[in-house]
């Protein structure tokens, strides 16, 4: 049995993964936990505390699984690798979807652009969240249809917690997983939409797998292709991990 843990990004809860449900092959088990403050889940008392986040998520970040971190979910997943109890890590693999070592990078989203968005969020969180959801869909083949699907999935009930959203913007501005990716404790693969407006072309071109006709949200615009790509990269992670385990260990 192959187990995947799907971790969503900023401003969007785990319902965003639902379009993939009918595309998983037999033998694949899916878990899609919400981050604190999303999907009606209580927020953290200190939303920017990564150690508290690790403690809260520990029971759901299964070590006998490949973690799929989309956007901010990828930054957080990689950051938590070294904060979870040693008995729970590393996972069988980590797949970064629509994310590189940092969120802000040359050719992608600039730090000034993110800072301006953070100020807009402070003035009107709901309007900024709505703007971001439209912005991240700009690379899809049919942004309007994809946006309607996203609204139908989320229907803003419940809305993400404002303090958790603010913490997410802080993490987008500050988290750098470059050191973890340089010496990863588990196999790491990358997947990107070929037209992702949040990623520089070098990151899109350098991904282990790309989905043509998709932007930042292939789970909405290309769910069948995304499910297929995740299964392929998961098998690579499992094969790589199995070959690198010391003799006598078991999956």
C-alpha positions as CSV (number, residue, x, y, z in Angstrom):
1,X,0.0,0.0,0.0
2,X,1.2,3.5,-0.9
3,X,0.3,6.3,1.5
4,X,0.4,10.0,0.6
5,X,-0.1,12.9,3.0
6,X,-1.4,16.0,1.1
7,X,-0.6,19.4,2.7
8,X,-2.3,22.5,1.3
9,X,-0.9,26.0,0.9
10,X,-1.7,29.5,2.0
11,X,-5.3,30.6,2.2
12,X,-6.7,27.2,1.0
13,X,-7.8,24.3,3.2
14,X,-7.6,20.6,2.4
15,X,-10.8,20.6,0.3
16,X,-8.7,21.8,-2.6
17,X,-7.5,18.2,-3.0
18,X,-11.0,16.7,-3.6
19,X,-10.9,16.9,-7.4
20,X,-8.1,14.2,-7.3
21,X,-10.3,11.7,-5.5
22,X,-11.5,9.7,-8.5
23,X,-8.0,9.7,-10.2
24,X,-6.0,7.7,-7.6
25,X,-5.1,4.2,-8.7
26,X,-5.9,1.2,-6.5
27,X,-3.5,0.7,-3.6
28,X,-3.0,4.4,-2.9
29,X,-4.2,5.7,0.5
30,X,-4.7,9.4,0.9
31,X,-4.7,11.7,4.0
32,X,-5.2,15.4,3.7
33,X,-5.0,17.0,7.2
34,X,-5.8,20.7,7.6
35,X,-3.2,23.0,9.1
36,X,-4.2,24.7,12.4
37,X,-6.6,27.6,11.7
38,X,-7.9,26.0,8.5
39,X,-11.0,24.0,7.7
40,X,-12.5,24.8,11.1
41,X,-9.5,23.4,13.0
42,X,-8.5,25.5,16.0
43,X,-5.6,27.8,15.4
44,X,-2.3,27.7,17.4
45,X,-2.1,29.9,20.4
46,X,1.2,31.3,18.9
47,X,0.5,30.9,15.1
48,X,4.2,31.5,14.1
49,X,5.6,28.9,16.4
50,X,7.0,26.1,14.2
51,X,7.7,23.8,17.2
52,X,4.1,24.1,18.3
53,X,3.0,23.4,14.7
54,X,5.2,20.3,14.7
55,X,3.6,19.1,18.0
56,X,0.1,19.7,16.7
57,X,0.7,18.0,13.4
58,X,2.8,15.1,14.7
59,X,0.0,12.5,14.7
60,X,-1.0,13.3,11.1
61,X,2.5,13.5,9.4
62,X,2.9,9.8,9.1
63,X,6.5,8.6,8.7
64,X,5.3,5.6,6.6
65,X,4.1,8.0,3.9
66,X,5.3,10.3,1.2
67,X,4.4,13.9,2.0
68,X,3.2,16.2,-0.7
69,X,3.6,19.8,0.2
70,X,1.9,22.3,-2.1
71,X,3.2,25.9,-2.1
72,X,3.4,27.0,1.6
73,X,2.6,23.4,2.5
74,X,5.9,22.4,1.0
75,X,7.9,25.0,2.9
76,X,6.2,23.9,6.1
77,X,6.6,20.2,5.5
78,X,10.4,20.6,4.9
79,X,10.7,22.9,7.9
80,X,9.0,20.3,10.2
81,X,11.3,17.5,9.1
82,X,13.8,18.5,11.8
83,X,11.2,19.5,14.4
84,X,9.1,16.4,14.7
85,X,10.1,13.7,17.2
86,X,12.8,11.5,15.8
87,X,10.5,8.5,16.0
88,X,8.2,10.1,13.4
89,X,10.7,11.2,10.8
90,X,11.9,11.0,8.1
91,X,8.9,10.2,5.9
92,X,9.3,7.9,2.9
93,X,9.7,11.0,0.7
94,X,8.8,14.6,0.2
95,X,7.3,16.0,-3.0
96,X,7.3,19.8,-3.4
97,X,4.5,21.0,-5.6
98,X,4.8,24.5,-6.9
99,X,7.6,25.5,-4.5
100,X,11.3,25.9,-4.5
101,X,13.8,26.6,-1.6
102,X,12.0,29.9,-0.8
103,X,8.8,31.5,-1.8
104,X,10.3,34.8,-2.9
105,X,13.0,34.4,-5.6
106,X,14.3,36.2,-8.7
107,X,12.0,35.7,-11.6
108,X,9.1,34.6,-9.4
109,X,7.4,36.5,-6.6
110,X,9.6,39.3,-5.3
111,X,10.0,40.2,-1.6
112,X,8.7,43.7,-2.2
113,X,5.6,42.2,-3.9
114,X,5.0,39.9,-1.0
115,X,5.5,42.8,1.5
116,X,3.0,44.9,-0.4
117,X,0.5,42.1,-0.3
118,X,1.1,41.6,3.5
119,X,0.3,45.3,4.0
120,X,-2.9,44.9,1.9
121,X,-3.8,41.8,4.0
122,X,-3.4,43.8,7.2
123,X,-5.8,46.4,5.9
124,X,-8.5,44.0,4.6
125,X,-7.8,40.3,5.1
126,X,-10.9,39.1,3.3
127,X,-10.2,41.2,0.2
128,X,-6.5,40.2,0.1
129,X,-7.4,36.5,0.4
130,X,-9.9,36.8,-2.5
131,X,-7.2,38.6,-4.5
132,X,-4.6,36.0,-3.8
133,X,-6.9,33.1,-4.9
134,X,-7.5,34.8,-8.2
135,X,-3.8,35.7,-8.6
136,X,-2.6,32.2,-8.1
137,X,-5.0,30.9,-10.8
138,X,-3.6,33.2,-13.5
139,X,-1.5,30.4,-15.1
140,X,-4.4,28.0,-15.6
141,X,-5.7,27.3,-19.1
142,X,-9.1,28.6,-18.0
143,X,-8.7,30.8,-14.9
144,X,-12.4,31.7,-14.7
145,X,-13.6,28.2,-14.7
146,X,-10.9,27.2,-12.2
147,X,-11.8,30.0,-9.9
148,X,-15.4,29.0,-10.0
149,X,-14.4,25.4,-9.1
150,X,-12.3,26.7,-6.2
151,X,-15.2,28.8,-4.9
152,X,-17.5,25.8,-5.1
153,X,-15.1,23.7,-3.2
154,X,-14.4,26.2,-0.4
155,X,-17.6,28.3,-0.4
156,X,-15.9,30.3,2.5
157,X,-17.4,28.1,5.2
158,X,-15.4,28.1,7.3
159,X,-12.9,30.8,6.4
160,X,-9.3,30.4,7.4
161,X,-8.3,32.0,10.8
162,X,-6.9,35.5,10.2
163,X,-4.0,35.1,12.6
164,X,-3.1,31.8,10.9
165,X,-3.2,33.5,7.6
166,X,-0.9,36.3,8.9
167,X,1.5,33.7,10.2
168,X,1.5,32.0,6.8
169,X,2.5,35.3,5.2
170,X,5.4,35.5,7.7
171,X,6.5,32.0,6.8
172,X,6.3,32.8,3.1
173,X,8.6,35.7,3.6
174,X,11.1,34.0,6.0
175,X,11.3,30.3,5.5
176,X,14.3,29.0,3.5
177,X,14.5,25.2,3.1
178,X,17.7,25.3,1.0
179,X,19.8,23.6,3.6
180,X,17.3,20.8,4.0
181,X,17.1,20.3,0.3
182,X,20.9,20.3,0.0
183,X,21.1,17.4,2.5
184,X,17.6,15.9,2.7
185,X,16.8,13.2,5.2
186,X,14.5,11.5,2.7
187,X,14.1,11.5,-1.1
188,X,12.8,14.8,-2.5
189,X,11.1,15.4,-5.8
190,X,9.7,18.5,-7.4
191,X,6.6,19.0,-9.5
192,X,5.3,22.2,-11.1
193,X,2.7,23.5,-13.4
194,X,4.4,24.5,-16.6
195,X,2.7,28.0,-16.5
196,X,2.9,28.6,-12.7
197,X,2.9,32.4,-12.3
198,X,4.4,32.1,-8.8
199,X,7.5,30.2,-9.9
200,X,10.4,31.4,-11.9
201,X,10.9,29.7,-15.3
202,X,14.2,28.2,-14.0
203,X,12.3,26.4,-11.2
204,X,9.5,25.3,-13.5
205,X,12.0,24.0,-16.1
206,X,14.1,22.3,-13.4
207,X,11.3,20.4,-11.8
208,X,11.4,16.6,-11.9
209,X,8.0,16.6,-13.5
210,X,5.9,19.4,-15.1
211,X,2.2,19.5,-16.0
212,X,1.5,21.3,-19.2
213,X,-1.6,23.4,-19.3
214,X,-1.4,24.0,-15.6
215,X,-0.3,26.9,-13.3
216,X,-0.1,26.9,-9.6
217,X,-3.2,24.8,-9.0
218,X,-3.0,21.7,-11.1
219,X,-5.3,19.9,-8.6
220,X,-8.1,22.1,-9.9
221,X,-7.1,22.4,-13.6
222,X,-5.4,19.1,-14.3
223,X,-6.4,16.6,-11.5
224,X,-5.8,13.4,-13.5
225,X,-2.4,14.5,-14.7
226,X,-1.5,15.7,-11.1
227,X,-2.5,12.4,-9.6
228,X,-0.5,10.5,-12.2
229,X,2.5,12.7,-11.6
230,X,2.4,12.3,-7.9
231,X,2.1,8.5,-8.1
232,X,5.2,8.4,-10.5
233,X,7.2,10.6,-8.2
234,X,6.1,8.7,-5.1
235,X,7.3,5.5,-6.7
236,X,10.7,7.1,-7.3
237,X,10.9,8.3,-3.7
238,X,10.0,4.8,-2.4
239,X,12.5,3.1,-4.8
240,X,15.2,5.6,-3.9
241,X,14.5,5.3,-0.2
242,X,14.5,1.6,-0.2
243,X,17.8,1.4,-2.0
244,X,19.4,3.8,0.6
245,X,18.1,2.1,3.8
246,X,20.7,0.2,5.7
247,X,20.5,-3.6,5.4
248,X,18.1,-5.1,7.9
249,X,15.7,-2.1,8.0
250,X,12.2,-2.4,6.6
251,X,9.7,-0.1,4.9
